[in-house]
């Protein structure tokens, strides 16, 4: 099994948009209204927004490949790009998404390890993320990887307020 990770650039913008729509829709469409899904995805994944995020020095995107095919992606944030005030010693994992057909191949673990590597290279002492309280599979995965819930915050899916658990892992 050949797995590789590559940093995204502006040249990857259309691929990033496509995989963002696909993976987010596949993950959450059964638990949210089509209107709220469309509203969120249009705001979060339009080309202008993704281009702005790719150009931000405090955010990075990475594709994970399985047998040379884009299978998923990671987005991390540091400093002011973090979605919560967590301090300069923190790295946020904003997104880890794997296409359905590539689930259960350990790709999420590879992306998580990439995030931890980036955090350590940047002298960060903790990594954190927000995960929807109803996303039991993701919560279980993060717990297996050593994350603990430390709080919660609101996340808006269209006009619906939802709760994300904040989970953290201290790095040594």
Buried (B, 14 or more C-beta within 10 A) or exposed (E): EEBEBEEBEEEBBEEBBEBBBBBBBBBBEEEBEEEBBEBBBEEBBEEEBBBEBBEBEBBBBBBBBBEEEBBBBBBBBBBEBBBBEBEEEBBBBBBBBBBEEBBEBBBBBBBBEBBBEBBBEBEBBBBBBBBBBEBEEBBEBBEEBBBEBEEEEEBEBBEEEBEBBBBBBEBE
